[in-house]
Amino acid sequence: MSDATPKPIPTEAPSAAERSTDFRTYYANNILFESTAWDMKLTFGHIDRATAPLLVMNDCSVTIPWPQAKLALFWLRLHVEMAEAEIEGKIPIRKDLLPLELPETLSGLDEVAAQRFREVYQRIRAEFLKMT
C-alpha cells in the first residue's frame, strides 16, 4: 500500500551530489530546444561528418521545468562570462553561426503571437550580438 500523504516541499538546497550507477557523459555540438507550457526539452546531438549531407545525430534528451530553465540561464551566463574573463576576451563564434534575422512571415503562429515572438527574438538577438 502506498502512502498518499503529501510531503512538505524541501526549502533547502541539496548538501551533496553523487553520480548514479548508470551515469553517462556525452559531447554535444548541437542542441534542439522544444517547449511546452510546463517545461523545456533539450535534445543534445553531434554533427556526423561521416554522412553526406551532414546530419545531426541526436544522442539524448533532458526535459526540465521552466524554473530550472531560468536558473540554468543564470548559471550558463555566469560560466560563459567567467570563461571569457579567464581568457581576457570573448569566446569567438563564427559569423555563419550567429542567430539570423527573422523572415518577414512566421508560419504556424497567429499574428499576435508572431509579433510577440518577433519583439522578444529581436531584443535578445541584439543583446547577444553586443556580447559577441
N, C-alpha and C positions, 0 to 999 in steps of 0.2 A: 504494500500500500504506500503511495507517495504522500509526502507532506505538502499540502497545497497552501500552507500558511505563508502569507507574504513575508519576505525577508527585508530588513531595512537596507536601504541603499548605502553602500560604504561611502564615506566622505573623505577618507584619507587616501593618499596615493600608495601604490604598492611599495613595499620596502625592498624588494629584490625582484630579479627576473632570472629565469633559467630556461634553457632550451629543451623542448620536448624531444622524445626519443626519435621522432621522425622529422626533425628539423632539417630543412634543405636551404642551400644558398644558390641563388641564380644570378646571372648577369642579364640586364635588360638595357637595350638602347632604343626601346620603343615602349610607349605607354598609351593604351587606349582608355579613354575616360567615358563612362556611361553613368548617367544619374537618374535617380527616381526621386519621388517625394520623400523617401525615408533614408536613402543612402546613396553612396557613390561606389561603383565598381571600377577598379583599376586592373586592367589586363596587361601584364608585362610580357614582352616578347623581344626577339632579337632579329636583325636582318640576316637572312640566309643568303650568303654570297654565292653559294653553290648552285643556286637556281637562276634560270633566265626566263622571264624577267625576275628581278629580285623580289623576294617575298618576306613578309614579316611572319616569323614562326612564333605563335603565342605559346608561352610556357606555363603561365599560371595567372590566376585572378585573385584579388583580395577585395572584399567588399567592406566598406567602413561607413559608420553612421556620420551624418553631417557634422555634429560637434567634433568628432575625431578628425574629419577632413579639415575643419577650420583650424584645429590645433596643429595638424600636420603642416598647413600653410605657414604658420608661425615658425615651427621648428625647421622646416626646409629653408625658409628665408634666412634664418639665423645661421644655419650651417653654410649656406652659399656665401653670405656676407663675411663670415669668419674665414672661409677658404680664400676669398678674394683679399682679405686683409693679410693673410699669410703670404700670398704671392705678390702683394702690393700692386695689384692690378685687377682687371676684370677677367673673368673666365670667358675666353673667346667663343663666340657662336658664329658659325658660317652664315653669311647673308642669306643663302638659299634655304636655311632652316628657320629663319625668323618668322613669327606669325604674320600671315599675309593680310592685306586689306580685304575686307569682306566684299563679295559680289553685290551688285545692285539689288538683287532679289534673294530672299532666303526661303527656300522651299520647305514645306512642312510646318510652317508657323503662321498663325494668323497675324494680321497687321500690327496689333498692339504688342504681341509677344515678340515679333520680329524687330520692332522699333526698340523695345526694352533691351533685347539681346544686343542689337547693334550699338546702343549707347554704352552698355557695360563693356562690351568687347573692345570698342574703340578707346575707352578710358583706360582699361587695363593694358591694352596693347601699347598705348602712348607711354604709360608709366614704365612698362617693361623695356621699351626701346631706349628710354632715358638711362636705364640701368645697364645697358649692354655697351 
